[in-house]
């Protein structure tokens, strides 16, 4: 009998995870290139981390809110505009933006320079959303706001016009 079957809790391999500069899973979403540094498989699904490079004048997703996870953004270079409700915040290198569940938000690079940010997802729930978007684009579909919202809905996330529902189906 495994520890997991005895306790009902997932067991984590105690090995340290090291992701080098050229390593990690790459996800390309239009003008955004994401490198998944931790997808949750080494953290018992408590945390995922990704590095994203946003090309100049890159629009982000429709304003949305997460019901079940916190999202953090640490700006490594450039400027990223975060829109929270109807307030804009221009975050420059060295700025951390934490978005708790239920908070409406989106982001964009409205500048003429690339922007790089490190994102955290607690728990790791949202990494699969980015994988799904990449599959959608690879299948020849356009990433319309509705296609984006439909994909978000599978991960306890919805448009900011709707309240966050923690009971959202995650399948």
N, C-alpha and C positions, 0 to 999 in steps of 0.2 A: 504494500500500500504506500502510495506517495504521500509526502507531506501535504500536498495540495488536497488530496482526497481525504486526509485525516482532518484538516483544519477548515477546508472550504475556501482558504485564501490562496491566491496565486503565489507561487514561490518564484523568487528572482534569482537568476544566476548571479552569485556574488562577484563574478569577474568584473573588473573595471572596463568600461567601454571607452575606447579612444578613437576619435574620428579625425583623420588628418586633413590638411588643407584641400586636397583634391578628392576626398572621400565623401560619402553620404549619398543619399538618393537625390537625383535632380528631377525637379518638376518644373516644366515650362508652361506658363499660362499667358499666352500673348506676349506682352512686353515685360512680364515679370518672370524672373528666374529664381526658383526657390531650391535651396539645398537643405534637405531634412538631415539634421545632425543627430537627433534622437526621436524615434517614432513611438516611444513608450515601451518598446520591447525590453529595455534594460532598466526600467523604472517601475515595473509592475503596473504600467499604464497610468501612473500618477502624473507624469510630465512628458511633454514633447517639446522639442526645440528646433527651430528652422531659421536659416539665414535667407533673406530675400533681397534681391537686387531689382529695384524698380527703375525702369528707363525713364528719361525725361518725359514729362506730360503723360504719365500713366495714371489712368483712373482706377480706383479700387472697386470693390464690390458695392452693390447697393447698400445703403445704410441698413444695418441689421442688429439684432440682439441675440445673445446666446443664453439659453436657459440653464445649461449645466456646466459651463466651464469659464474660467478666468482666462483672459488673453493679455499677454504683456508684449510690449514693443520697445526695444532699446535701439535707438538710432545710432548707427556706427559712422555713417557719413551722409552728407547731403541734408535735405530738408523734406520731411513728410508732413503733409497737412492731414490732421485728424479732425473729423467732423463728429461732434458728439451732440446729438439732437440738432439744434440750430447754431451751435457755437463751433467756430474753427480755432484750432490750435496748431501753429506751425512749430513742429518739433525738429530741432537741429541735433547735430552730433552730440552725444553725451546725455540726451534726454530719454527718460523712461516714461512710458505711458502704460498704465495698468487699467484694464477694462474689466470690471466685475460682471457677473451674470446679470442680465436684464437691462444693461446699459446700451442705448442705441449708439452705434458708431460706424464709421467707415474711414478710409484713408486714401490718399492719392499723393503722387509726386507731381506737383504743379510747376516745378522749376525746370530750368534748362539743363540741369546736371543730374546724373544718376543718383539714386539714394539707396543706401544699404541699411537694413535693419535686422535685428535678431528678435525672433518672436518665440514666446512661450505659450503653451496650451496646457492648462491644468484642469482636469486630466487631459490625456492625449487624444480625446475624442475627435478633434477637428482635423487631424492629419489626413484621415481618409477622405475628407471633403476635397482637399486639394488633388489627391489622386483621382478622384471621380471627375473633377473638372478637366484634368488632363486627358482622361479617357474620352470625355465628351468632345473635346477639341480634336483629338486624334481621329475620332469617328467622323469628322467633317461637319459637326454641328457648330453653329455660331454660339458664342457665349453671350446670349442676350440676358438682360436683367431677369427675365422670367426663368430662363434655364438655370441661372445662378441661384435664384430663390428656391426653385424646385430641388436643386442639389443640396442646398443648405438645410432644407426641411428634414432631411434624413439624419441630421446631426444636432438635433435639439436647438435649432437656430431658425429664426424667421425674420421677415422684414420688420423694420423699426415701426411700421404702422400698426403692427399687431403686438400684443403683449407676449412676453416670453412665457412658454408653457413647459415646465420641467417634466411633464408627462409625455412630451413628444416622443413618438416612436423612433427608436434608434436603429432600426433594421435597414 
